[in-house]
């Protein structure tokens, strides 16, 4: 189960569940089982699958599901007709010049990528050194972290230029380097923050022990807190079965936690969903500092409440109850590298098994869709892009608009539906929401939130929220910084791929900011159809415009 310190509840279900971007969480009321006298609660997690997954029952009952089948049938007919036309004119279906280009220096690329991925494991001993107190994360560890990230990025770009790789190899290696940097950045940032929380928690515990000296000592304070809680809970708890959880949901994972943890989880979820649920607070384990939350002395009780908040942040609420710094292991980091997410957490929502047929389906879909992508790229994009001088600027945009849109849709499907879901299945990762319904976007900010959820979540956590927290920036400035960072990274990739400094993509991305402000005007915001049409026209024009711009100028 996901660490409940950060869930974003979007709505509530009729059965009392909390709908989050990762799925639906159900927290039962505390109960006592017949086999155990310990008070506990049951937490169930129903994962949310991606829109185009054939196992997604919601998408399977959507009234537009037939268009999904129509798209793939049309692509198959289009590809077959393209092959037949090519055979009739040139004697072969494909000339494979593009394949020769992107397969060049493939062994060196594979070795370079393996070295890149292996080098990220160095952050495990680095995080261990920080947890031991050998290195202070603020600010020495932070400076070392950013210096190493910069070194990796510069080395990858330099190596790409040194090998004189074509645009496919250089683009892949640069993008994968950026993904690894984001993963490592999140891993170090989260563990660095948890180290600060751990130190604060230990300091607060020491202060709490000193405060209890005036109340008769630690043991006496524990007894007074238990007695005070007994007065508040004078009525006995009747044995009952858990309620408020789904009775039968396919793919649901279940775990059991102690009653205080469940109460805290329900309170946090109810608070962010603006639908409070009255929850009775139950007793903590004997001699635990958390018991002092019920101490009659308000000062001791307040300190215990602060300590309990910090203590819960250091432990995941899932079935494994991963606790910092026990999470800093090579095994934990290896699992994190396999999971298709860019934001590190102590524990993720997990599935209970790997479905071999599902992995086979995604593997076949990956190679099949790539064959279509290759056909579109070699037949309709590369020849027209390279022969730009034979036609006018507007004609080039018109000829490239549809092929680029088809290529974009196919590439999106390969990455976010096939590859991400495949790795999620292999790593038992239950959160399959790698994208939302971006095709219904009515503005560019909605598109940026929905089409690439892993990167959006990373920017939200480690750029947008981080700048507001660290530098006390307003939301407007934080949004500008986030767009600036995104624009710089996108332009960096284009520079490596095209070997040109043009900044066309940079300015187009920055230009989205005034467009976002414009789209929030009531007269435009109310007309969703117009907003969606403008979005699609912009997407249609953007790809060929960038291609012609970077190739010809």
C-alpha positions in Angstrom: 0.0 0.0 0.0 1.2 3.5 -0.8 2.6 5.7 1.9 -0.5 7.5 3.1 1.3 10.8 3.8 0.9 11.9 0.3 -2.3 10.5 -1.4 -4.4 12.9 -3.3 -8.1 12.0 -3.0 -10.2 13.1 -5.9 -13.6 11.8 -4.8 -15.5 9.4 -2.7 -17.4 6.2 -3.7 -20.9 5.3 -2.6 -19.4 2.5 -0.5 -17.1 4.9 1.4 -13.9 4.4 -0.6 -11.3 7.1 -1.3 -10.6 7.5 -5.0 -7.0 8.5 -5.6 -5.0 8.8 -8.8 -3.5 5.3 -8.1 -6.8 3.6 -7.4 -9.4 3.3 -4.7 -8.5 2.9 -1.0 -11.0 1.3 1.5 -10.3 1.5 5.2 -12.5 -0.6 7.5 -13.6 0.3 11.0 -11.4 -1.2 13.8 -12.4 -4.7 14.8 -11.2 -7.6 17.0 -10.8 -11.0 15.3 -11.7 -14.3 17.0 -8.1 -15.5 16.8 -6.5 -12.3 18.2 -7.5 -9.8 20.9 -5.5 -7.1 19.2 -7.5 -4.3 17.7 -6.8 -3.9 14.0 -8.3 -2.6 10.7 -8.3 -3.9 7.1 -7.1 -1.8 4.2 -8.0 -2.7 0.7 -6.6 -1.2 -2.5 -8.3 -1.6 -5.8 -5.8 -0.5 -8.5 -6.8 1.6 -11.5 -5.7 0.4 -14.9 -4.8 2.4 -17.9 -7.5 3.5 -20.4 -6.4 1.4 -23.3 -5.8 -1.8 -21.3 -8.1 -4.5 -22.6 -8.5 -5.7 -19.0 -9.9 -2.3 -18.0 -13.6 -3.0 -17.5 -14.5 0.7 -17.5 -13.0 1.3 -20.9 -14.5 -2.0 -22.2 -18.0 -0.6 -21.5 -17.3 2.9 -22.9 -19.6 3.9 -25.7 -16.6 5.0 -27.8 -14.7 1.7 -27.5 -15.5 0.8 -31.1 -13.3 3.6 -32.3 -10.3 2.0 -30.7 -10.9 -1.2 -32.8 -11.5 1.0 -35.8 -8.2 2.8 -35.4 -6.2 -0.4 -35.3 -8.1 -2.0 -38.2 -7.5 1.2 -40.2 -3.8 1.2 -39.4 -3.5 -2.4 -40.5 -5.2 -1.7 -43.8 -3.1 1.5 -44.3 0.1 -0.5 -43.6 -0.8 -3.3 -46.0 -1.7 -0.9 -48.8 1.6 1.0 -48.2 3.6 -2.3 -48.5 1.7 -3.3 -51.7 2.2 0.2 -53.3 5.9 0.1 -52.4 6.3 -3.4 -53.9 4.6 -2.3 -57.1 6.8 0.7 -57.5 10.2 -0.4 -56.2 10.0 -4.1 -55.8 10.2 -4.3 -52.0 8.0 -3.4 -49.1 10.5 -1.3 -47.2 14.0 -0.2 -48.2 15.3 -0.6 -44.6 17.6 2.5 -44.9 16.1 3.8 -41.7 16.8 0.4 -40.0 20.4 0.6 -41.0 20.7 4.0 -39.5 19.2 3.3 -36.1 21.0 0.0 -35.7 24.4 1.5 -36.2 26.7 1.2 -33.2 24.0 -0.8 -31.4 26.4 -2.8 -29.2 28.2 0.3 -28.0 24.9 1.9 -27.3 23.7 -1.1 -25.3 27.0 -1.2 -23.3 26.8 2.6 -22.6 23.2 2.3 -21.4 24.1 -0.6 -19.1 26.9 1.5 -17.6 24.5 4.4 -17.2 21.9 2.2 -15.3 24.6 0.5 -13.2 26.1 3.8 -12.1 22.9 4.9 -10.5 23.4 2.2 -7.8 26.1 4.5 -6.3 23.3 6.5 -4.7 22.5 3.6 -2.3 25.8 3.9 -0.3 25.5 7.7 -0.6 22.0 7.5 1.0 23.3 5.1 3.6 26.1 7.5 4.5 23.5 10.3 4.9 21.3 8.0 7.1 24.3 7.2 9.3 25.1 10.9 9.8 28.4 10.7 8.0 27.2 13.3 5.5 24.7 16.1 6.2 22.2 16.2 3.4 21.6 19.9 3.9 23.6 21.3 2.3 26.7 19.2 1.7 24.8 16.1 0.5 22.6 18.2 -1.7 25.6 19.9 -3.4 27.2 16.5 -4.0 23.9 15.1 -5.4 23.5 17.9 -7.9 27.2 17.9 -8.9 27.0 14.1 -9.7 23.7 14.5 -11.6 25.3 17.3 -13.7 28.4 15.2 -14.3 26.3 12.3 -15.5 24.3 14.5 -17.9 27.4 16.2 -19.3 29.2 12.9 -19.7 26.2 11.3 -21.5 25.8 14.2 -23.9 29.6 14.4 -24.6 29.7 10.6 -25.2 26.8 10.9 -27.6 28.6 13.6 -29.6 31.9 11.7 -29.4 30.3 8.6 -31.0 28.6 10.8 -33.6 25.4 8.8 -33.1 22.4 9.5 -35.4 19.3 11.2 -34.0 17.6 7.9 -32.9 20.6 6.7 -30.8 21.5 10.1 -29.4 17.8 10.9 -28.6 17.2 7.5 -26.8 20.5 7.8 -24.8 19.8 11.4 -23.8 16.2 10.7 -22.8 17.2 7.6 -20.8 19.9 9.6 -19.0 17.3 12.2 -18.0 15.0 9.4 -16.7 17.8 7.9 -14.6 18.7 11.4 -13.3 15.1 12.1 -12.3 14.8 8.7 -10.6 18.1 9.2 -8.6 17.1 12.8 -7.8 13.8 11.6 -6.3 15.4 8.8 -4.4 18.0 11.0 -2.8 15.6 13.9 -2.2 13.0 11.7 -0.4 15.7 9.8 1.7 17.4 13.1 2.5 14.0 14.5 3.7 13.3 11.4 5.7 16.7 11.7 7.4 15.8 15.2 8.5 12.4 13.9 9.8 14.3 11.1 11.6 16.6 13.6 13.3 13.7 15.8 14.2 11.7 12.9 15.5 14.6 11.7 17.7 15.2 15.2 19.1 11.5 15.6 19.9 11.5 12.2 21.6 14.4 13.3 23.8 12.4 16.5 24.7 9.4 14.4 25.4 11.3 12.2 27.8 12.6 15.3 29.6 9.0 16.7 29.8 7.7 13.5 31.5 10.3 13.9 34.3 8.1 16.6 35.8 5.1 14.3 35.5 6.6 11.4 37.6 8.9 9.9 34.9 8.4 8.0 31.7 6.6 4.9 33.1 4.3 7.0 35.2 3.4 9.2 32.2 2.6 6.1 30.2 0.3 4.9 33.0 -1.4 8.3 33.3 -2.0 8.4 29.6 -3.5 4.9 29.6 -5.7 5.7 32.5 -6.9 8.9 30.8 -7.7 7.0 27.7 -9.5 4.3 29.7 -11.8 7.1 31.2 -12.6 8.3 27.7 -13.2 4.7 26.4 -15.1 3.3 29.3 -17.5 1.4 27.1 -16.3 -2.0 25.8 -15.7 -2.6 22.1 -18.0 -5.3 20.7 -16.5 -7.9 18.3 -17.5 -7.2 14.7 -16.3 -7.8 11.2 -14.7 -5.2 9.0 -17.0 -2.9 7.1 -16.5 -0.2 4.5 -14.4 -2.4 2.2 -15.2 -3.9 -1.1 -16.7 -7.4 -0.9 -15.4 -8.6 -4.2 -13.2 -6.7 -6.5 -10.8 -8.3 -9.0 -7.2 -7.2 -8.5 -7.9 -5.9 -5.0 -5.0 -6.2 -2.5 -5.7 -6.4 1.2 -3.5 -5.7 4.3 -4.1 -5.4 8.0 -2.7 -2.5 10.2 -3.1 -1.5 13.8 -6.1 0.6 14.7 -4.2 3.9 15.3 -2.6 3.7 11.9 -5.9 3.0 10.3 -7.5 5.9 12.2 -4.7 8.2 11.1 -5.1 7.1 7.5 -8.9 7.6 7.5 -8.5 11.1 9.1 -5.9 12.2 6.5 -7.9 10.8 3.6 -11.1 12.4 4.9 -9.4 15.7 5.4 -8.1 16.0 1.8 -11.4 14.8 0.4 -13.3 17.4 2.5 -15.6 14.7 3.9 -14.7 14.1 7.5 -15.4 10.7 9.1 -15.7 10.5 12.8 -13.1 7.9 14.0 -12.6 6.8 17.5 -9.0 6.8 18.6 -7.7 3.6 20.1 -5.0 2.6 22.4 -1.4 2.4 21.3 1.0 -0.4 22.1 2.2 -0.4 25.7 5.3 1.8 26.4 5.1 3.4 23.0 5.7 7.2 23.0 2.5 7.4 20.9 0.5 6.5 24.0 1.3 9.9 25.4 -1.0 11.5 22.9 -3.7 10.8 25.6 -1.8 12.2 28.5 -3.8 14.7 30.6 -1.0 17.2 30.5 -1.6 19.3 27.3 2.1 20.1 26.8 3.1 16.4 26.9 0.1 15.5 24.7 0.9 18.1 22.1 4.6 17.0 21.9 3.4 13.3 21.5 1.0 14.3 18.7 3.9 16.0 16.9 6.1 13.0 17.4 3.4 10.6 16.2 3.1 12.6 12.9 6.8 12.4 12.3 6.9 8.7 13.3 4.1 7.9 10.8 6.0 9.7 8.0 9.0 7.4 8.5 6.9 4.2 8.0 4.8 3.1 5.0 1.2 2.1 5.6 1.4 -0.9 3.4 1.6 -4.6 4.3 5.4 -4.5 4.4 5.5 -1.5 6.7 8.8 -0.3 5.3 10.6 1.9 7.8 13.4 4.5 7.1 16.3 3.8 7.0 15.7 0.1 6.5 14.6 0.9 3.0 18.1 1.9 1.9 19.2 -1.4 0.3 20.3 -2.4 -3.1 17.3 -4.7 -3.5 14.9 -1.9 -2.7 16.7 0.4 -5.1 16.7 -2.3 -7.9 12.9 -2.7 -7.5 12.5 1.0 -7.6 14.4 1.1 -10.9 12.2 -1.5 -12.4 8.9 0.2 -11.4 7.8 2.7 -14.0 7.6 5.8 -11.8 9.9 8.8 -11.3 8.9 9.5 -7.7 10.4 7.4 -4.9 8.3 6.2 -2.0 8.9 3.8 0.8 6.3 1.4 -0.5 4.1 1.2 -3.6 0.7 -0.4 -4.2 1.5 -3.9 -5.4 -0.2 -6.7 -7.2 0.0 -10.3 -5.9 1.2 -12.0 -9.1 2.6 -11.7 -12.6 0.3 -12.6 -15.5 2.5 -14.3 -18.2 -0.2 -13.8 -20.9 -0.4 -10.1 -20.0 3.3 -9.7 -20.4 3.2 -11.6 -23.7 0.4 -9.4 -24.9 2.3 -6.2 -24.1 5.4 -7.6 -25.7 3.6 -8.5 -29.0 1.9 -5.1 -28.9 5.2 -3.3 -28.5 6.8 -4.9 -31.5 3.7 -4.8 -33.6 3.1 -1.1 -33.0 6.8 -0.4 -33.6 6.5 -2.0 -37.0 3.7 0.4 -37.8 5.7 3.3 -36.4 8.7 2.3 -38.5 6.6 2.1 -41.7 5.1 5.5 -41.2 8.5 7.1 -40.3 10.4 5.6 -43.3 7.7 6.0 -45.9 6.0 9.3 -45.1 8.2 11.3 -42.7 11.9 10.9 -43.6 11.5 11.4 -47.4 9.3 14.5 -47.1 11.5 16.0 -44.3 14.7 15.5 -46.2 13.2 16.8 -49.5 11.8 20.0 -47.8 13.5 22.2 -50.4 11.4 20.7 -53.2 8.2 22.2 -51.8 7.0 25.4 -50.1 6.9 25.8 -46.3 3.1 25.5 -46.1 3.1 22.4 -48.4 5.7 20.8 -46.2 3.6 21.4 -43.1 0.5 20.0 -44.8 2.4 16.9 -46.0 3.9 16.2 -42.6 1.0 16.9 -40.3 -0.9 13.6 -40.6 2.2 11.3 -40.7 3.6 13.0 -37.6 0.3 12.8 -35.7 0.0 9.1 -36.5 3.6 8.6 -35.4 3.0 10.5 -32.2 -0.1 8.4 -31.3 1.8 5.1 -32.0 4.8 6.2 -30.0 2.6 7.3 -27.1 0.9 3.9 -27.2 4.3 2.0 -27.2 5.7 3.9 -24.3 2.8 4.5 -21.9 0.5 1.6 -22.7 2.9 -1.2 -23.7 6.3 -0.6 -22.1 5.1 1.0 -18.8 2.4 -1.6 -18.3 4.8 -4.4 -19.1 7.4 -3.2 -16.6 4.6 -2.6 -14.1 3.4 -6.2 -14.4 7.0 -7.5 -14.0 7.6 -5.4 -10.9 4.2 -6.1 -9.3 3.3 -2.4 -9.6 -0.4 -1.8 -9.2 -0.6 1.9 -10.2 -1.2 1.8 -13.9 -2.3 5.4 -14.4 0.5 6.5 -16.7 -1.8 8.8 -18.6 -5.3 10.2 -18.4 -7.7 11.2 -21.1 -5.4 13.8 -22.6 -7.3 13.6 -26.0 -10.2 15.4 -24.3 -7.9 18.3 -23.3 -9.3 21.8 -23.7 -6.1 23.6 -22.8 -2.4 23.1 -22.8 -2.0 22.9 -19.1 -4.6 20.1 -19.0 -2.7 18.3 -21.7 0.6 18.7 -19.8 -1.0 17.2 -16.7 -2.6 14.2 -18.4 -0.5 12.9 -21.3 2.7 12.0 -19.3 1.8 11.3 -15.7 5.2 10.0 -14.5 7.0 13.2 -15.6 4.1 15.4 -14.4 4.2 13.8 -11.0 7.9 14.3 -10.8 7.7 18.0 -11.8 4.8 18.5 -9.3 6.7 17.0 -6.4 10.3 18.0 -7.1 10.0 21.2 -9.0 6.7 22.9 -8.4 6.1 22.0 -4.8 9.8 22.1 -4.0 10.3 25.7 -5.2 7.3 26.9 -3.2 8.5 25.2 0.0 12.2 26.0 -0.3 12.1 29.5 -1.8 8.6 30.6 -0.6 7.6 31.3 -4.2 4.0 32.0 -5.2 2.0 29.5 -7.3 2.4 31.7 -10.4 6.2 31.8 -10.1 6.4 28.1 -9.2 4.5 27.3 -12.4 6.8 29.5 -14.4 9.9 27.8 -13.0 8.3 24.4 -13.7 7.6 25.3 -17.3 11.1 26.8 -17.6 12.8 23.6 -16.4 10.6 21.5 -18.7 11.3 23.8 -21.7 15.1 23.8 -21.1 15.1 20.0 -20.9 13.1 19.6 -24.0 15.3 22.0 -25.9 18.4 20.1 -24.6 17.1 16.9 -26.2 16.4 18.6 -29.5 19.9 20.1 -29.4 21.5 16.7 -28.9 19.3 15.1 -31.6 19.7 17.8 -34.3 23.2 19.1 -33.3 21.7 22.6 -33.6 21.0 25.5 -31.2 17.7 26.9 -32.4 15.4 27.2 -29.3 12.2 26.8 -31.3 10.8 24.2 -28.9 11.9 26.2 -25.9 10.0 29.3 -27.0 6.9 27.2 -28.0 6.8 25.7 -24.6 7.2 29.0 -22.8 4.5 30.4 -25.1 2.1 27.9 -23.5 2.0 30.1 -20.3 0.1 33.0 -21.9 -2.0 30.5 -23.8 -2.9 28.8 -20.5 -3.9 32.2 -19.0 -6.0 32.8 -22.1 -7.7 29.5 -21.8 -8.8 30.2 -18.3 -10.9 33.2 -19.4 -14.6 32.3 -18.7 -15.7 32.8 -22.3 -13.2 30.3 -23.5 -13.3 27.9 -20.5 -17.1 27.4 -21.0 -16.7 26.3 -24.6 -15.0 22.9 -24.2 -15.6 21.9 -27.8 -13.8 25.0 -29.1 -11.0 24.4 -26.6 -10.5 20.8 -27.7 -10.5 21.8 -31.4 -7.9 24.5 -30.7 -5.8 21.9 -28.8 -5.8 19.4 -31.6 -5.1 22.0 -34.2 -2.1 23.1 -32.2 -0.9 19.6 -31.8 -1.3 18.9 -35.5 0.7 22.0 -36.5 3.4 21.7 -33.8 5.1 18.6 -34.9 5.7 19.4 -38.6 6.5 23.0 -37.7 9.3 21.8 -35.3 10.5 19.3 -37.9 10.8 21.8 -40.7 12.3 24.4 -38.4 15.1 22.2 -37.1 15.8 20.5 -40.4 15.7 23.5 -42.7 16.8 26.4 -40.6 
